Every structure is written in C-alpha cells, then in structure tokens.
Amino acid sequence: MKRYRVLADRIVVLIVLIGLWQLASLYFGTYWVSTPWLTISRFFVSTFSGEMLRHAGYTVEEALVGAVIGAVPAIILPFLLRRMPAWVSVLDPFMVGGYGAPKLALAPLFILWFGIGIESKIALVASVVFFIEYFSTLSGVRSLDAKLVQMAQLVGASESQVARHIVFPGAVPHIFSGLRIALPYGIGAAVIAELISSNRGLGYLVQIGAMNFDITQVFAAILGATVVVLAVGWVVDETEKLLLRWRPPADNALQQVNA
C-alpha cells in the first residue's frame, strides 16, 4: 500500500512541477522558457527521427566508459587499504583535495591533453566519479562491524574469504549509494564537456539550440539528459536489489517503499 502511495505522491509532485514550468513559460515567454508541450513534442520527434537517440548514445558511452574507469579503482582501493589505516591517513588530505577540486574547470585542460574527441570527456567523467565512489566505498569498509571479522578469523577464514564474504557484502550498499550520486554527476560532466567542445552528444544539441536561439531544442536536450539519468538510476537500483537478495526482508523495507 505504501508503494502505491509513494507513486501517487510522485505523480502529484510531477504535475506541480509541470504546472510551475508552464507558468514560467507564460510569464517569461516561449522565447526564454519553452512550454512543456513544445519540449515534449520536440523530444519525441527527435527520438523517433533517431537524432536524440544518436546523440544520447554518444553521451551515455562517454559516461559509462568514464564511470567504469573511475569507479573500479575507487572501489578496489579502499579494500586494499583496509589493513593499512596509516596509508589511509596519509592519502586522506590528497583525496579530499582531489574531491574538492572543481572538475568542470579542468575540462579545458583535459581537452588540451586528450583532444576534442571522446577521450577528454571520458577523462573528465572518470575524475568526477572516482572521488565520490572512493569516499562512499571507504565509508562502507570503515563501518563494518569488527566483531564479524574477528569471528570469521576465529573459525579459520582466510583474508580473501573475509574480504569476499563479509567486507564486500557489507560495503555493497555504500558502493551503490556512491554510484547513485556519482553517475548523474558523471553524465552532467559529459554534457558540460560536450558544450565546450564536441560535434556530438546531448551537450552539443544544447549548444546548437542556444546558438540558433532555439530554446525548445535546448529544453528537449535537457529533457533527454534527464531521461538518461533516470534510466541509469533505475539500472543501479535494480542491480543493488539483485546483489542484496541475501538480506532479510526487514533490511529491505525502505528500498521496497522507494521502489
């Protein structure tokens, strides 16, 4: 019952947002704020013509490849440092500095290093995803109950068995929490990089729409990026549910409500 209540509330919020969007369009004019109807119409026309799918596919490719390159070492590193707290302390200020550095301001530098092709966008996405995922995974490794590890070691579990059967399952929720935050940021970074220099992608559509004073195309491209973010978020949620099937139903109650 709660699940349907949440769904109904989401629909109400969506209707309110669309209403505010329509009011903004009426107040400022369609030259500055496209209407929801014009935006959705342009989105579907571009989708069925293949244009939106082609550019969205390019952005998704950049985001996913960059996310893999950034997330894999970010997930592995906290596990490697689990038995070396001194090294965690040594690396901590550098990781914090890297996390706080304005990644989007580095986009021109990545373009200079890697060129205007897909490589510079992948590098930017990887730099965004890495630090978010690192700190989220590190939080999961640190939050593990030490008594569980001690009990496993007492019954003769090896270090690899402890990492596989205790540490990793305990850190999975934190890993996916990091991905849930990092992936939208990564997609946004890819779009921004395309705005700076690209001839493909959703950011390119935004740029062309702005240059041609076609505000509807700008809004349609932003809507396309939003749909991509929602689709990626859904995939992450479903994958997390699949990996956490071992947890008791009570532990999954909140996720079932949010489903």
RANOR-V254662 format. One record per run of one state. SS is the DSSP state (hx for helix, st for strand, lp for the rest). FROM is the first residue (numbers start at 1). LEN is the number of residues. Records with the same first field share a line. If there is no record, write none. Layout:
# RANOR-V254662
SS = FROM-LEN, FROM-LEN
This chain:
# RANOR-V254662
lp = 1-1, 29-7, 50-1, 81-4, 101-2, 115-3, 143-3, 155-4, 197-5, 212-3, 244-5, 259-1
hx = 2-27, 36-14, 51-30, 85-16, 103-12, 118-25, 146-9, 159-38, 202-10, 215-29, 249-10
